[in-house]
Amino acid sequence: MTIKEIAECVSAEIKIGHDNLDFEIKAGFASDLMSDVLTIETDDILLVTGLVNLQSIRTAEMSDIKCILFVRNKIVTSDMLEVAKENGMVILQSPLSMFMAIGKLFSAGLKAVY
């Protein structure tokens, strides 16, 4: 599933990373616990989270995650966008709850990490 398809599926606003919308995402992982994110050893995944702070961007950076979907209408800060841009990430914001977002993505064919 491409990042563009993911954004459309969950009515997400693309905050940065417009040049990478054709990037193929193999699986999704949803968590607000960044310690759980650090345990993932899968490439080309989407991180779905409601944790809107610099820690989520830094955790994604350490885990080589290139796309983050922030749910629950959480607003990404300019500091977060700056660090994400430096790391070539795509940042999406969706008004949906985490439950609704991952349900829609799974129904559309995105596989789960576990």
The first five atom37 places (N, CA, C, CB, O) and aatype in JSON, in Angstrom:
{
  "aatype": [12, 16, 9, 11, 6, 9, 0, 6, 4, 19, 15, 0, 6, 9, 11, 9, 7, 8, 3, 2, 10, 3, 13, 6, 9, 11, 0, 7, 13, 0, 15, 3, 10, 12, 15, 3, 19, 10, 16, 9, 6, 16, 3, 3, 9, 10, 10, 19, 16, 7, 10, 19, 2, 10, 5, 15, 9, 1, 16, 0, 6, 12, 15, 3, 9, 11, 4, 9, 10, 13, 19, 1, 2, 11, 9, 19, 16, 15, 3, 12, 10, 6, 19, 0, 11, 6, 2, 7, 12, 19, 9, 10, 5, 15, 14, 10, 15, 12, 13, 12, 0, 9, 7, 11, 10, 13, 15, 0, 7, 10, 11, 0, 19, 18],
  "atom_mask": [
    [1, 1, 1, 1, 1],
    [1, 1, 1, 1, 1],
    [1, 1, 1, 1, 1],
    [1, 1, 1, 1, 1],
    [1, 1, 1, 1, 1],
    [1, 1, 1, 1, 1],
    [1, 1, 1, 1, 1],
    [1, 1, 1, 1, 1],
    [1, 1, 1, 1, 1],
    [1, 1, 1, 1, 1],
    [1, 1, 1, 1, 1],
    [1, 1, 1, 1, 1],
    [1, 1, 1, 1, 1],
    [1, 1, 1, 1, 1],
    [1, 1, 1, 1, 1],
    [1, 1, 1, 1, 1],
    [1, 1, 1, 0, 1],
    [1, 1, 1, 1, 1],
    [1, 1, 1, 1, 1],
    [1, 1, 1, 1, 1],
    [1, 1, 1, 1, 1],
    [1, 1, 1, 1, 1],
    [1, 1, 1, 1, 1],
    [1, 1, 1, 1, 1],
    [1, 1, 1, 1, 1],
    [1, 1, 1, 1, 1],
    [1, 1, 1, 1, 1],
    [1, 1, 1, 0, 1],
    [1, 1, 1, 1, 1],
    [1, 1, 1, 1, 1],
    [1, 1, 1, 1, 1],
    [1, 1, 1, 1, 1],
    [1, 1, 1, 1, 1],
    [1, 1, 1, 1, 1],
    [1, 1, 1, 1, 1],
    [1, 1, 1, 1, 1],
    [1, 1, 1, 1, 1],
    [1, 1, 1, 1, 1],
    [1, 1, 1, 1, 1],
    [1, 1, 1, 1, 1],
    [1, 1, 1, 1, 1],
    [1, 1, 1, 1, 1],
    [1, 1, 1, 1, 1],
    [1, 1, 1, 1, 1],
    [1, 1, 1, 1, 1],
    [1, 1, 1, 1, 1],
    [1, 1, 1, 1, 1],
    [1, 1, 1, 1, 1],
    [1, 1, 1, 1, 1],
    [1, 1, 1, 0, 1],
    [1, 1, 1, 1, 1],
    [1, 1, 1, 1, 1],
    [1, 1, 1, 1, 1],
    [1, 1, 1, 1, 1],
    [1, 1, 1, 1, 1],
    [1, 1, 1, 1, 1],
    [1, 1, 1, 1, 1],
    [1, 1, 1, 1, 1],
    [1, 1, 1, 1, 1],
    [1, 1, 1, 1, 1],
    [1, 1, 1, 1, 1],
    [1, 1, 1, 1, 1],
    [1, 1, 1, 1, 1],
    [1, 1, 1, 1, 1],
    [1, 1, 1, 1, 1],
    [1, 1, 1, 1, 1],
    [1, 1, 1, 1, 1],
    [1, 1, 1, 1, 1],
    [1, 1, 1, 1, 1],
    [1, 1, 1, 1, 1],
    [1, 1, 1, 1, 1],
    [1, 1, 1, 1, 1],
    [1, 1, 1, 1, 1],
    [1, 1, 1, 1, 1],
    [1, 1, 1, 1, 1],
    [1, 1, 1, 1, 1],
    [1, 1, 1, 1, 1],
    [1, 1, 1, 1, 1],
    [1, 1, 1, 1, 1],
    [1, 1, 1, 1, 1],
    [1, 1, 1, 1, 1],
    [1, 1, 1, 1, 1],
    [1, 1, 1, 1, 1],
    [1, 1, 1, 1, 1],
    [1, 1, 1, 1, 1],
    [1, 1, 1, 1, 1],
    [1, 1, 1, 1, 1],
    [1, 1, 1, 0, 1],
    [1, 1, 1, 1, 1],
    [1, 1, 1, 1, 1],
    [1, 1, 1, 1, 1],
    [1, 1, 1, 1, 1],
    [1, 1, 1, 1, 1],
    [1, 1, 1, 1, 1],
    [1, 1, 1, 1, 1],
    [1, 1, 1, 1, 1],
    [1, 1, 1, 1, 1],
    [1, 1, 1, 1, 1],
    [1, 1, 1, 1, 1],
    [1, 1, 1, 1, 1],
    [1, 1, 1, 1, 1],
    [1, 1, 1, 1, 1],
    [1, 1, 1, 0, 1],
    [1, 1, 1, 1, 1],
    [1, 1, 1, 1, 1],
    [1, 1, 1, 1, 1],
    [1, 1, 1, 1, 1],
    [1, 1, 1, 1, 1],
    [1, 1, 1, 0, 1],
    [1, 1, 1, 1, 1],
    [1, 1, 1, 1, 1],
    [1, 1, 1, 1, 1],
    [1, 1, 1, 1, 1],
    [1, 1, 1, 1, 1]
  ],
  "atom_positions": [
    [[0.85, -1.17, 0.0], [0.0, 0.0, 0.0], [0.9, 1.24, 0.0], [-0.97, 0.0, 1.23], [1.83, 1.32, 0.79]],
    [[0.62, 2.19, -0.86], [1.45, 3.4, -0.9], [1.03, 4.37, 0.2], [1.35, 4.07, -2.29], [-0.07, 4.28, 0.75]],
    [[1.91, 5.3, 0.49], [1.58, 6.31, 1.51], [0.39, 7.15, 1.05], [2.8, 7.22, 1.79], [-0.45, 7.54, 1.86]],
    [[0.31, 7.43, -0.23], [-0.83, 8.18, -0.76], [-2.14, 7.43, -0.5], [-0.65, 8.45, -2.28], [-3.13, 8.04, -0.1]],
    [[-2.13, 6.14, -0.74], [-3.34, 5.32, -0.49], [-3.68, 5.3, 1.0], [-3.13, 3.88, -0.99], [-4.86, 5.34, 1.37]],
    [[-2.66, 5.25, 1.84], [-2.88, 5.27, 3.29], [-3.54, 6.58, 3.69], [-1.55, 5.09, 4.05], [-4.52, 6.58, 4.44]],
    [[-3.01, 7.7, 3.21], [-3.56, 9.01, 3.54], [-5.02, 9.12, 3.11], [-2.74, 10.11, 2.87], [-5.85, 9.63, 3.86]],
    [[-5.33, 8.64, 1.93], [-6.7, 8.69, 1.43], [-7.62, 7.8, 2.28], [-6.76, 8.25, -0.03], [-8.76, 8.18, 2.57]],
    [[-7.14, 6.64, 2.66], [-7.93, 5.68, 3.42], [-8.38, 6.22, 4.77], [-7.14, 4.41, 3.62], [-9.49, 5.92, 5.23]],
    [[-7.53, 7.01, 5.41], [-7.84, 7.5, 6.76], [-8.08, 9.0, 6.8], [-6.71, 7.14, 7.72], [-8.0, 9.62, 7.86]],
    [[-8.37, 9.59, 5.64], [-8.66, 11.03, 5.54], [-7.57, 11.87, 6.21], [-10.02, 11.36, 6.17], [-7.86, 12.8, 6.96]],
    [[-6.32, 11.52, 5.92], [-5.2, 12.19, 6.58], [-4.7, 13.38, 5.78], [-4.06, 11.21, 6.81], [-4.71, 13.38, 4.54]],
    [[-4.27, 14.38, 6.5], [-3.59, 15.53, 5.92], [-2.1, 15.19, 5.85], [-3.85, 16.85, 6.74], [-1.53, 14.7, 6.83]],
    [[-1.49, 15.46, 4.72], [-0.05, 15.21, 4.55], [0.67, 16.47, 4.99], [0.3, 14.82, 3.06], [0.58, 17.51, 4.33]],
    [[1.4, 16.38, 6.09], [2.08, 17.55, 6.64], [3.42, 17.79, 5.96], [2.28, 17.39, 8.14], [3.73, 18.93, 5.61]],
    [[4.22, 16.76, 5.78], [5.48, 16.84, 5.04], [5.72, 15.51, 4.34], [6.67, 17.2, 5.98], [5.14, 14.49, 4.69]],
    [[6.59, 15.56, 3.34], [6.96, 14.33, 2.64], [6.19, 14.1, 1.36], [0.0, 0.0, 0.0], [6.06, 12.96, 0.91]],
    [[5.68, 15.15, 0.75], [4.89, 15.02, -0.47], [5.65, 14.33, -1.6], [4.44, 16.39, -0.93], [5.04, 13.76, -2.5]],
    [[6.97, 14.38, -1.56], [7.78, 13.75, -2.61], [7.86, 12.23, -2.46], [9.18, 14.33, -2.6], [8.33, 11.54, -3.37]],
    [[7.4, 11.7, -1.33], [7.54, 10.27, -1.06], [6.21, 9.53, -0.98], [8.29, 10.07, 0.23], [6.13, 8.46, -0.38]],
    [[5.17, 10.08, -1.57], [3.84, 9.48, -1.45], [3.69, 8.16, -2.18], [2.81, 10.44, -1.95], [2.76, 7.41, -1.91]],
    [[4.59, 7.86, -3.11], [4.54, 6.59, -3.83], [5.33, 5.49, -3.13], [5.06, 6.77, -5.24], [5.4, 4.36, -3.63]],
    [[5.92, 5.81, -1.99], [6.69, 4.82, -1.22], [5.75, 3.71, -0.75], [7.4, 5.48, -0.01], [4.66, 3.98, -0.25]],
    [[6.18, 2.48, -0.92], [5.36, 1.31, -0.57], [5.55, 0.94, 0.9], [5.72, 0.1, -1.47], [6.67, 0.72, 1.36]],
    [[4.45, 0.87, 1.63], [4.45, 0.47, 3.03], [4.01, -0.99, 3.09], [3.51, 1.38, 3.9], [2.97, -1.36, 2.54]],
    [[4.8, -1.83, 3.76], [4.52, -3.27, 3.82], [3.6, -3.66, 4.96], [5.81, -4.03, 3.94], [2.81, -4.6, 4.82]],
    [[3.69, -2.93, 6.1], [2.9, -3.32, 7.28], [2.71, -2.1, 8.18], [3.58, -4.48, 8.06], [3.38, -1.08, 8.03]],
    [[1.79, -2.24, 9.11], [1.51, -1.16, 10.06], [1.68, -1.62, 11.49], [0.0, 0.0, 0.0], [1.53, -2.8, 11.81]],
    [[2.01, -0.66, 12.35], [2.16, -0.92, 13.77], [1.57, 0.27, 14.52], [3.67, -1.15, 14.16], [1.92, 1.41, 14.23]],
    [[0.68, 0.01, 15.46], [0.02, 1.08, 16.22], [0.43, 1.0, 17.67], [-1.51, 0.99, 16.08], [0.3, -0.04, 18.31]],
    [[0.92, 2.13, 18.2], [1.32, 2.16, 19.6], [1.54, 3.59, 20.06], [2.58, 1.33, 19.83], [1.99, 4.44, 19.29]],
    [[1.24, 3.84, 21.32], [1.62, 5.09, 21.98], [2.82, 4.86, 22.89], [0.42, 5.67, 22.78], [3.35, 5.8, 23.48]],
    [[3.25, 3.61, 23.0], [4.42, 3.27, 23.81], [5.64, 3.17, 22.89], [4.2, 1.93, 24.58], [5.79, 2.21, 22.15]],
    [[6.49, 4.16, 22.96], [7.64, 4.19, 22.07], [8.64, 3.07, 22.37], [8.34, 5.53, 22.16], [9.4, 2.68, 21.5]],
    [[8.63, 2.56, 23.6], [9.49, 1.42, 23.91], [9.07, 0.2, 23.1], [9.45, 1.11, 25.42], [9.92, -0.61, 22.73]],
    [[7.78, 0.05, 22.83], [7.31, -1.06, 21.99], [7.76, -0.86, 20.54], [5.78, -1.18, 22.07], [8.09, -1.83, 19.85]],
    [[7.77, 0.37, 20.08], [8.17, 0.67, 18.7], [9.63, 0.27, 18.48], [7.97, 2.17, 18.38], [10.0, -0.21, 17.41]],
    [[10.46, 0.47, 19.5], [11.88, 0.15, 19.38], [12.15, -1.35, 19.22], [12.62, 0.66, 20.6], [13.25, -1.73, 18.83]],
    [[11.17, -2.19, 19.5], [11.35, -3.64, 19.38], [11.07, -4.15, 17.97], [10.44, -4.35, 20.36], [11.34, -5.32, 17.68]],
    [[10.54, -3.32, 17.1], [10.15, -3.74, 15.75], [11.39, -3.92, 14.88], [9.2, -2.72, 15.11], [12.28, -3.08, 14.86]],
    [[11.42, -5.04, 14.16], [12.54, -5.32, 13.26], [12.05, -5.54, 11.84], [13.33, -6.54, 13.74], [12.61, -6.35, 11.1]],
    [[11.01, -4.82, 11.45], [10.43, -4.94, 10.12], [10.71, -3.66, 9.33], [8.9, -5.2, 10.2], [10.66, -2.56, 9.88]],
    [[11.01, -3.8, 8.05], [11.28, -2.64, 7.2], [9.99, -2.13, 6.56], [12.3, -3.0, 6.11], [9.01, -2.86, 6.44]],
    [[10.02, -0.88, 6.16], [8.94, -0.25, 5.39], [7.59, -0.32, 6.09], [8.84, -0.9, 4.03], [6.6, -0.76, 5.52]],
    [[7.58, 0.12, 7.36], [6.32, 0.08, 8.12], [5.77, 1.49, 8.35], [6.52, -0.63, 9.46], [6.48, 2.49, 8.25]],
    [[4.51, 1.51, 8.67], [3.8, 2.72, 9.06], [3.63, 2.67, 10.58], [2.41, 2.83, 8.34], [3.18, 1.67, 11.12]],
    [[4.0, 3.75, 11.26], [3.74, 3.87, 12.69], [2.48, 4.69, 12.86], [4.95, 4.52, 13.45], [2.39, 5.81, 12.36]],
    [[1.51, 4.15, 13.57], [0.27, 4.85, 13.89], [0.3, 5.15, 15.38], [-1.01, 4.01, 13.49], [0.43, 4.24, 16.19]],
    [[0.19, 6.42, 15.73], [0.28, 6.8, 17.14], [-0.51, 8.08, 17.42], [1.74, 6.99, 17.53], [-0.81, 8.87, 16.52]],
    [[-0.82, 8.25, 18.67], [-1.44, 9.49, 19.13], [-0.49, 10.28, 19.99], [0.0, 0.0, 0.0], [-0.85, 11.34, 20.52]],
    [[0.73, 9.79, 20.14], [1.74, 10.45, 20.97], [2.42, 11.54, 20.13], [2.79, 9.42, 21.51], [3.3, 11.26, 19.32]],
    [[2.0, 12.76, 20.34], [2.49, 13.88, 19.54], [3.53, 14.65, 20.35], [1.33, 14.81, 19.11], [3.22, 15.61, 21.06]],
    [[4.77, 14.19, 20.21], [5.9, 14.92, 20.8], [7.16, 14.52, 20.05], [6.04, 14.61, 22.33], [7.14, 13.62, 19.2]],
    [[8.24, 15.18, 20.35], [9.49, 14.94, 19.64], [10.0, 13.51, 19.84], [10.55, 15.93, 20.09], [10.71, 12.98, 18.99]],
    [[9.64, 12.89, 20.97], [10.07, 11.52, 21.24], [9.56, 10.56, 20.16], [9.58, 11.07, 22.62], [10.28, 9.63, 19.78]],
    [[8.36, 10.76, 19.67], [7.84, 9.85, 18.64], [8.63, 9.98, 17.34], [6.35, 10.15, 18.38], [8.84, 8.98, 16.66]],
    [[9.07, 11.18, 17.01], [9.88, 11.37, 15.81], [11.26, 10.74, 16.0], [10.02, 12.87, 15.47], [11.76, 10.05, 15.1]],
    [[11.86, 10.96, 17.15], [13.19, 10.4, 17.43], [13.16, 8.88, 17.47], [13.74, 10.95, 18.76], [14.08, 8.22, 17.0]],
    [[12.08, 8.32, 18.03], [11.94, 6.87, 18.08], [11.82, 6.3, 16.67], [10.72, 6.48, 18.92], [12.43, 5.28, 16.35]],
    [[11.02, 6.95, 15.84], [10.88, 6.52, 14.45], [12.22, 6.6, 13.73], [9.83, 7.37, 13.71], [12.56, 5.72, 12.94]],
    [[12.97, 7.64, 14.01], [14.3, 7.8, 13.41], [15.2, 6.62, 13.78], [14.94, 9.13, 13.86], [15.87, 6.05, 12.92]],
    [[15.23, 6.26, 15.06], [16.06, 5.14, 15.51], [15.61, 3.8, 14.94], [16.06, 5.07, 17.02], [16.42, 2.89, 14.78]],
    [[14.32, 3.7, 14.63], [13.76, 2.45, 14.11], [13.67, 2.42, 12.59], [12.39, 2.23, 14.69], [13.1, 1.49, 12.02]],
    [[14.23, 3.43, 11.93], [14.19, 3.54, 10.47], [12.77, 3.54, 9.91], [14.97, 2.41, 9.84], [12.52, 2.97, 8.85]],
    [[11.86, 4.16, 10.62], [10.47, 4.3, 10.17], [10.37, 5.6, 9.4], [9.46, 4.26, 11.38], [10.73, 6.67, 9.9]],
    [[9.87, 5.52, 8.18], [9.83, 6.7, 7.3], [8.45, 7.35, 7.22], [10.27, 6.31, 5.93], [8.31, 8.4, 6.59]],
    [[7.43, 6.74, 7.83], [6.09, 7.33, 7.76], [5.39, 7.16, 9.11], [5.26, 6.67, 6.63], [5.3, 6.06, 9.65]],
    [[4.88, 8.28, 9.62], [4.14, 8.28, 10.87], [2.75, 8.86, 10.62], [4.89, 9.08, 11.99], [2.62, 9.92, 10.0]],
    [[1.74, 8.17, 11.1], [0.36, 8.64, 11.05], [-0.06, 9.0, 12.47], [-0.6, 7.56, 10.42], [-0.17, 8.13, 13.33]],
    [[-0.3, 10.28, 12.69], [-0.79, 10.74, 13.99], [-2.31, 10.77, 13.93], [-0.21, 12.15, 14.36], [-2.9, 11.36, 13.01]],
    [[-2.94, 10.14, 14.9], [-4.39, 10.0, 14.92], [-5.01, 10.87, 16.03], [-4.79, 8.53, 15.12], [-4.31, 11.58, 16.76]],
    [[-6.33, 10.8, 16.13], [-7.11, 11.52, 17.15], [-6.98, 13.04, 17.01], [-6.65, 11.09, 18.54], [-7.02, 13.77, 18.0]],
    [[-6.83, 13.5, 15.77], [-6.76, 14.94, 15.5], [-5.63, 15.64, 16.23], [-8.06, 15.58, 15.87], [-5.71, 16.83, 16.52]],
    [[-4.58, 14.91, 16.54], [-3.43, 15.49, 17.23], [-2.67, 16.39, 16.25], [-2.49, 14.38, 17.81], [-2.5, 16.05, 15.08]],
    [[-2.21, 17.53, 16.74], [-1.52, 18.51, 15.91], [-0.01, 18.38, 16.1], [-1.99, 19.95, 16.25], [0.49, 18.45, 17.22]],
    [[0.69, 18.19, 15.0], [2.15, 18.04, 15.01], [2.78, 19.43, 15.11], [2.64, 17.3, 13.72], [2.35, 20.37, 14.45]],
    [[3.81, 19.55, 15.96], [4.47, 20.84, 16.16], [5.48, 21.12, 15.05], [5.16, 20.87, 17.54], [5.9, 20.21, 14.33]],
    [[5.85, 22.37, 14.93], [6.84, 22.74, 13.92], [8.2, 22.11, 14.21], [6.98, 24.27, 13.85], [8.93, 21.76, 13.28]],
    [[8.56, 21.96, 15.49], [9.82, 21.29, 15.84], [9.81, 19.84, 15.37], [10.05, 21.35, 17.36], [10.81, 19.34, 14.86]],
    [[8.69, 19.17, 15.55], [8.57, 17.78, 15.11], [8.7, 17.68, 13.6], [7.22, 17.18, 15.56], [9.39, 16.8, 13.08]],
    [[8.05, 18.6, 12.89], [8.11, 18.59, 11.43], [9.52, 18.85, 10.93], [7.14, 19.62, 10.85], [9.95, 18.27, 9.93]],
    [[10.22, 19.73, 11.61], [11.6, 20.04, 11.21], [12.5, 18.82, 11.32], [12.15, 21.18, 12.06], [13.27, 18.53, 10.4]],
    [[12.41, 18.12, 12.44], [13.25, 16.92, 12.64], [12.83, 15.82, 11.67], [13.13, 16.42, 14.11], [13.68, 15.12, 11.11]],
    [[11.53, 15.66, 11.47], [11.05, 14.65, 10.52], [11.53, 14.95, 9.11], [9.51, 14.58, 10.55], [11.93, 14.04, 8.38]],
    [[11.49, 16.21, 8.72], [11.95, 16.61, 7.39], [13.44, 16.31, 7.21], [11.68, 18.1, 7.14], [13.86, 15.84, 6.16]],
    [[14.24, 16.6, 8.25], [15.68, 16.31, 8.2], [15.95, 14.83, 7.98], [16.35, 16.77, 9.5], [16.98, 14.45, 7.42]],
    [[15.01, 13.98, 8.43], [15.18, 12.53, 8.32], [14.41, 11.93, 7.15], [14.74, 11.86, 9.61], [14.33, 10.71, 7.02]],
    [[13.84, 12.76, 6.29], [13.15, 12.27, 5.1], [11.87, 11.52, 5.38], [0.0, 0.0, 0.0], [11.48, 10.64, 4.62]],
    [[11.21, 11.86, 6.48], [9.97, 11.18, 6.87], [8.74, 11.81, 6.23], [9.82, 11.18, 8.39], [8.75, 12.97, 5.82]],
    [[7.68, 11.02, 6.16], [6.37, 11.51, 5.77], [5.54, 11.56, 7.05], [5.7, 10.59, 4.66], [5.49, 10.59, 7.81]],
    [[4.9, 12.7, 7.28], [4.07, 12.87, 8.47], [2.62, 13.1, 8.03], [4.57, 14.06, 9.34], [2.33, 13.99, 7.23]],
    [[1.73, 12.26, 8.57], [0.3, 12.34, 8.27], [-0.47, 12.63, 9.55], [-0.2, 11.04, 7.62], [-0.08, 12.18, 10.63]],
    [[-1.57, 13.38, 9.43], [-2.47, 13.65, 10.57], [-3.88, 13.24, 10.17], [-2.43, 15.17, 11.0], [-4.37, 13.64, 9.12]],
    [[-4.52, 12.44, 11.01], [-5.88, 11.99, 10.73], [-6.81, 12.35, 11.88], [-5.9, 10.46, 10.48], [-6.41, 12.31, 13.04]],
    [[-8.05, 12.69, 11.57], [-9.02, 12.97, 12.62], [-9.57, 11.7, 13.27], [-10.16, 13.78, 12.05], [-10.24, 11.77, 14.3]],
    [[-9.28, 10.54, 12.68], [-9.84, 9.29, 13.18], [-9.19, 8.84, 14.48], [-9.7, 8.2, 12.13], [-8.05, 9.21, 14.77]],
    [[-9.92, 8.05, 15.25], [-9.33, 7.4, 16.42], [-8.33, 6.36, 15.93], [-10.43, 6.76, 17.34], [-8.35, 5.97, 14.77]],
    [[-7.47, 5.91, 16.82], [-6.52, 4.87, 16.45], [-7.26, 3.61, 16.01], [-5.57, 4.56, 17.62], [-6.89, 2.98, 15.02]],
    [[-8.3, 3.25, 16.74], [-9.08, 2.05, 16.43], [-9.66, 2.13, 15.02], [-10.21, 1.88, 17.46], [-9.55, 1.17, 14.25]],
    [[-10.27, 3.26, 14.69], [-10.88, 3.42, 13.36], [-9.81, 3.43, 12.27], [-11.71, 4.71, 13.3], [-9.98, 2.81, 11.22]],
    [[-8.71, 4.14, 12.51], [-7.66, 4.24, 11.49], [-7.05, 2.88, 11.17], [-6.56, 5.2, 11.97], [-6.93, 2.52, 10.0]],
    [[-6.67, 2.13, 12.2], [-6.04, 0.84, 11.91], [-7.05, -0.16, 11.36], [-5.39, 0.29, 13.17], [-6.69, -1.04, 10.58]],
    [[-8.3, -0.04, 11.78], [-9.34, -0.91, 11.22], [-9.52, -0.67, 9.72], [0.0, 0.0, 0.0], [-9.61, -1.62, 8.94]],
    [[-9.55, 0.59, 9.33], [-9.7, 0.93, 7.91], [-8.47, 0.47, 7.11], [-9.91, 2.45, 7.73], [-8.6, -0.07, 6.01]],
    [[-7.3, 0.69, 7.67], [-6.08, 0.3, 6.96], [-5.98, -1.22, 6.81], [-4.85, 0.82, 7.7], [-5.59, -1.72, 5.76]],
    [[-6.33, -1.94, 7.87], [-6.3, -3.4, 7.81], [-7.33, -3.9, 6.78], [-6.6, -4.02, 9.22], [-7.04, -4.79, 5.98]],
    [[-8.52, -3.32, 6.79], [-9.56, -3.71, 5.83], [-9.16, -3.42, 4.39], [-10.88, -2.99, 6.15], [-9.58, -4.1, 3.46]],
    [[-8.32, -2.38, 4.22], [-7.85, -2.0, 2.88], [-6.66, -2.86, 2.43], [-7.46, -0.52, 2.86], [-6.19, -2.73, 1.3]],
    [[-6.17, -3.74, 3.31], [-5.13, -4.67, 2.91], [-3.77, -4.46, 3.52], [0.0, 0.0, 0.0], [-2.84, -5.22, 3.23]],
    [[-3.6, -3.45, 4.38], [-2.31, -3.26, 5.02], [-2.12, -4.36, 6.07], [-2.21, -1.84, 5.67], [-2.99, -4.58, 6.92]],
    [[-1.01, -5.01, 6.01], [-0.73, -6.11, 6.95], [-0.25, -5.57, 8.28], [0.32, -7.06, 6.36], [0.24, -4.44, 8.37]],
    [[-0.39, -6.37, 9.31], [0.09, -6.02, 10.64], [1.53, -6.5, 10.81], [-0.83, -6.64, 11.74], [1.94, -7.48, 10.18]],
    [[2.3, -5.83, 11.65], [3.67, -6.27, 11.93], [3.65, -7.62, 12.62], [4.42, -5.23, 12.79], [4.44, -8.5, 12.28]],
    [[2.74, -7.79, 13.59], [2.65, -9.06, 14.32], [1.39, -9.79, 13.9], [2.65, -8.84, 15.85], [1.12, -10.89, 14.39]]
  ]
}
